[in-house]
Amino acid sequence: MAPPGYIRAFVAVEINDAVRAALVRMQRRLALAQGHVSWTRPENIHCTLLFLGDVPAAEIPAVADAVAAAAAASRRCALEAAGLGCFGPPHAPRIIWAGLQPAEPLAEMQRQLCRAMREVSALGERDQKNCMDQKRRFDGRKCGRLTTGSPSNCNGTTLEGEHEVSHLLPFFEPSQAFHPHLTIGRVRSARNADRLAAAVARNAAAVFGALAVKRICLMESRLGPGGPVYAPLHAAPLAD
């Protein structure tokens, strides 16, 4: 759960209803192995391109602009949801996933996202320096938390309490081992792990359907009574 004033965010590719239904059928088939698995709720199945973590709510507009810039630099693509596998050793699987092919269009989207996020971070670092300069000029006063979209927040006015000065986001690098996938289940214990792994292996060549990827979404993750709830914050169209 994100702390107060923060939003737990990530950037994702959505799936269509036909692929979702096929994945749900696979979840039911694998559940017959009676492993200890938390199956991903159908509405939550997605492909994560970039996990952002806990982002200050005031900085979400700047992040949304970065997502839009990355989307504009990436192209629409046609994918196939196919293949089934696990992360983790065969005797102790952790994540059950369905694959997405080809991987390169999604890897390029991730590279563009990382590039855009680094530019946002650079703006935050620049404004951090400006804010610190102002802080030194106002003896005994405190600067508020930076928002890249509102550098005027760092105006040297007195604020109650102690306020950390921080840059916008960490330094993002694209993953060299990026494996686009759809998480359909998380294994919670070793109960019947061998049976579960065998069931996954039997369905390794499963095909779940075609995807036309036309946009990427900045998403919020909120922890609800029944688990995480994902809500779109901003949808950014990909280039034609």
N, C-alpha and C positions, 0 to 999 in steps of 0.2 A: 504494500500500500504506500502511495506517495505521501510525504509529509505535507502539512498544511502549506498552501501557497504554491505547491508544485503539482505537475501533471506527469504521470508515468506515460511516456509516449514511444511510439515506434512507427516506422513507415512500412507499408505492406501492399501486396497485390491481392485483390479479392478473387474469389472463385465464383462460378455460376451455379445455378441451382442443379443442373444435371450432374455436374462433377460432384457437388455436395451430396446428392442422393446416392451416387455410386460409392462414395467414401463411407457413408453411413452403413450401407449394405456390407462393406468390408469390415467395419467395426463390429457389426453383429456376428459376422462369420468368425472373426478372431476371438470374440468373447466366449465362444464355445470351448476354447482352450482353458477357460477358468483361471486365467492369470489375474494378478492383482494390478489392475490397470485403471487409471482415471481417463476415460475416453473424452476427447475434446468434443464439446458441444457443437452440433452442426453449424450454428451461426457464428462460431468463433474460429472455424477453420480458415486459414489464410497462409500466404507465404510472406514471411518477414524479410524485408530487404535490409533494414537497418534498425537496430534497437538503440533508442536515444536515452533511456533511463528516466530519471526524475528531472524534469525541466521546469524552471520557474515559470509560473503561469503567465507572467508579464512578457516572457520571451517567446511564447508560442507564435505570435504573429510573424516574428522574424524567422522562426523555424519553418512556418508555413510558406513564406516567401522563398526560402531555400529549397523546399520540396518542389514548389512550382518551377523554379529555375532548372532543377535537375530533370523534371519531367519534360520540360520544353526542349532539353538537350538530348532526350532519349526518344526512341521510336516505338510506336505500337508494334505488337508482335503476336504471332500465333504460337501457342504452346500446346503440349499434350501432357495431361496428368497421367503418369504411367510409372510402374515400378513400385515395389514395396520393400521396405528394409527397416533396420534398427540402428540407432546409435548406441554404442556400448558393446561389450563383448557378447558373443553368442549365448554364453551361459548366464549372463546378467544384463539383458537389454534395458536401456533407460528410456529411449524415445522410439516410438513406432511412427514411421513417416511414409508418405507417398511422394514419389518424385515428380519433378517438372522438367520437361525436355522441349527444346534445347536449353541449356543453362546459360549460354553466352548473352542473350538479350537481357536477362535478369542481372547477370554479373555487370553488364555495362550500366544498367540503372543504378546498381549499388555504387559503382565508381563515380557516376555523376552526383549521386547523393553525398558521398564522402567529400567530393570536391566542393560542392555547394556549402556543406556544413563547415568545412575548413574556412571558407570565406567569411561565413557568419562569425566563427570563432575569432578570426583576425579582426573583425570590426569590434567585437567585444573587448579584445586585448587593447586595441587602440583607445576605445572609450575608457577602459580601466586606467590607462596612463593619464588621460585627460582628467579623469575624476580624481586621481591621486594628486595631480598637480594642483587642482582646485582645493583639495583637502588641505594641502600644505599652506595655501594662502589664507585659509579661514581657521585661525587658531582656535582650538577647542571645539570645533564643529565636526560633524560626522557626515559622510556621504552615504546616500541610500544605495540599495542594490541596483546594479546596472540593468537596463534593458536596452538592447541595441537599437530598437525602434524609437526609444525615447531618451537620448543622451542628456536631455535637459533635466532628467531626474537627478543628475549629479550636479546640482547647482550650488552646493555649499550651504544650503539652508540647514538649520538645526533640526535634527530629528531625535525623537525620544529613543533611548536605548542604543545599543551597539549594533551597527549594520556592517556586515562584511562587504567588501568590494570584490566582485568576482567576475571573470570573463564568462562569456555566454555558455559555451559547450566545450567538452573535451576535444582533443585532437583526433579526428577520424581518419582511419586508413581502411581501404577496402580489404576484405578478408582474402588471403591467397587461397584458402581452402573453402571458399563459398560453395555451399551445396544447397541449391534452391529446393525447398521441400515444403510439404504440408504436414504438420504434426497432427496425427489423428489419435494418439494416446501416449500417456506417460506411465511408465511402469513403477509401481510403488513398493514392491517387495519381490523377493525371489520365488514366491508361491507359483508353482507350475511354470516356472520360467522356461524350462526345456520344451514343454508342450507349446508354449506361446511362440518361442523362437522357431520351432518346427512349422507351426501354422503360418508364420510370416514367410518362411523360406518356400513353402508350397505355393504361395501367392506372389512370389517375387516378380513375376512377369505380368501382373494384373494391369489392365488398362482402365482408366476411369473417365476418359473423355477429353474433348478439346476445349481450350480456353482462348478467347480473343482478349488480349490485355490492351486496354485503351486508356487506363489511368492508373495512378498510384495514389495511395491515401495516407495522410498523417492520422494516426489513430491514438486514442486514449485508452489506457487499461485501468479499469476501476475494479476493486475487489468487492464483490457482492456476497450475500449469504450463500449462494450456490456456486461460488467460484468467480473467476475473473469475467468481467463484462467489457467488451470492446466497443467503442463508439467512434465513428469518424469525426475528425476535427476539420479536415480540409481535404478535398479531392482535387488532384491536379492532372489535367489531361496530358497524355503523351503526344509527341509530334506525329503527324501523318507520315 
